[in-house]
């Protein structure tokens, strides 16, 4: 297989991530599939960070079990990462930083620091030396990097001819050093690849693109890691397409503003992470009660509390299912990859509008920052569904067009969906309220009315469960082992299924992306079709396993990882082997 | 703000829902002033939204024939601002009590002032928590004895007008529910003012803290020679604890965020996903 996994370990703020990004981008533009994984400390400068990129000529589903190549920019990076290097892998390091112990790897010593300082005479070009050396040793071709560096630098605010020249010089010097001074004695080298029409972006960028394609007209949010990119993206883009952006004073105000805009008939959204999502809960209940559409992105990070803001965890599912007091219907979508972040955020808007309900979009830290190459055809215009509106009758008061007061805003219908109005000439007026109300929206505490309204609100979930697409089984039709997962782990699970099947196991997986309402029949059929069900989740309590247990009586085999880092396919493969 | 060409009367704004307030509640006076103010401005009920939080006074939207948004406790201001930003064509009025705006939602007041979004807020201040049956409020006087302050209020009391002035709110006024005609004019002026308008409406609670007599004695019209463009003089009036001045303390024309956002999006174009994705190709 024409594939390689490269990890760069270093200090935050010294260009480890940006160098890795350039390799990923260069390789992707050259025609390789890419999939990145990164860790960073919460601090802007300082602290260990790493960037891992998996490159290949076939679509890539996970970050890779073990790096083939480990580039260490300091001793700490070596100490932290060397045990992850595959047997027979390659270590690249600067002999001025440290001397590696003997091990089952091939080591190349390259004086990154000295080359940058003495040959290029600009120390900031060290990351160019590093990526130039990676390119010379393993690929992608240097031309691919040159193109990317040129286009990035020319667009940068710091752009100047001298800096451009120095960067190009650094790439050349690295290439020259490798070809003249090193004897390549490892098998890792990317072969040629055909060009393809792909785009390269991360999950947050795809959410922004999707929100714009979904005709989002209003965004309000408050900065929080790892969701701020969505806010910053829409702050720039929304005004260009006629939308409105507002930075709120806190997350409560963010969702309150979103609901105000939604009441005005505008498709509206906010984005946050766990701590901010916690603050929004009272208003989630309000949106559910007053039946106002809203899209809420929760880019999950490791909790509880402030937790580990820059680390990955899938631990907000239970909360998203139950956030807010009372019996509160809401919808939940969990995208699995970058393409999903685009298409499913559009689905989220459509669902919010159709079912007049808050829709919670559960991404996670690893997906927000994961860069994937995606076929451009995945980013096409999609159908936009609008809320069911009430016909305006333009009631007349003293000859002037005035709202007919109190139309049957919350009319009982078979689907539970009641036609909605928005202020405007001739519109039918109503009062949105968090109080229990009758069909007209008037406060009403009669027992039978509360029961009927509760049933109406929940009936929308039944309607949605019928109408929404069902997840597809992946793997063997006659599998004995089933895996049910959710969120960003889909590719990793599918890769494990592929590898297990290649080893002779009968395995299949199911990955529901809409988690409220759940596709009951599909899940029951899947559970019945296999002997054992593994539920792998990056959380401590097994939140999906708990849900499946409560809803379907499933006694799942729980596989939980909760260190702040996603699964590798190898870890899930081991779980399959252990239960077989 | 869209106007209709015919005469509307205050009763055209009255809804079929009967107010839940106690007999003699000050909020009736504010409601009547609002009917009158809206009628004088001939505001279309289909293009006007009254937003509130939670509390006795926050039931207000149910009693008015316009669109209404009876939100959660303390959040009327962010709801109203989001609505106005998304729909600058609408007239948006936020109403509620001293608990909503000066306690649980006090933080939002600061940012509404800074943004100067073109909405009007009417705070019905009764210096007590009526809906929860008489606990102390941020505007209750120091030493005030209630069920939640059995030994007397130990905190000092919030000065709404002085606070609004120091936040550079662009329209600051005070009215009194027992003088609904004057209050109606202030509501009209607040809605007409372009920017964030803050109207402090004294509105006594006869059930838990009856201040009618005290306020009848203390309210005084702002001196006719007051210069409403002078914020320091306005502050001096606001700091007077003997008298409760009524009228416009301060008014200034400054840029509003809703208009700035509208100007930005005038250069907008139709979104094209293919074109947009080229940046990632």
Interface residues (C-beta under 8 A of the other chain):
Chain A: X29 X197 X198 X199 X200 X201 X205 X209 X212 X213 X215 X217 X218 X220 X239 X240 X241 X242 X243 X244 X245 X246 X248 X249 X250 X252 X253 X254 X256 X257 X258 X259 X260 X261 X263 X264 X265 X266 X268 X282 X283 X286 X376 X379 X380 X381 X397 X398 X399 X400 X401 X402 X403 X405 X406 X423 X424 X425 X426 X427 X428 X429 X430 X431 X432 X433 X434 X435 X442 X443
Chain B: X2 X4 X5 X6 X7 X8 X9 X12 X15 X16 X17 X42 X44 X45 X46 X47 X48 X49 X51 X54 X59 X61 X62 X65 X66 X67 X68 X69 X70 X71 X72 X75 X77 X78 X79 X80 X81 X82 X83 X84 X85 X86 X87 X89 X90 X107 X108 X110 X111 X257 X261 X264 X265 X267 X268 X269 X270 X271 X273 X274 X276 X277 X280 X281
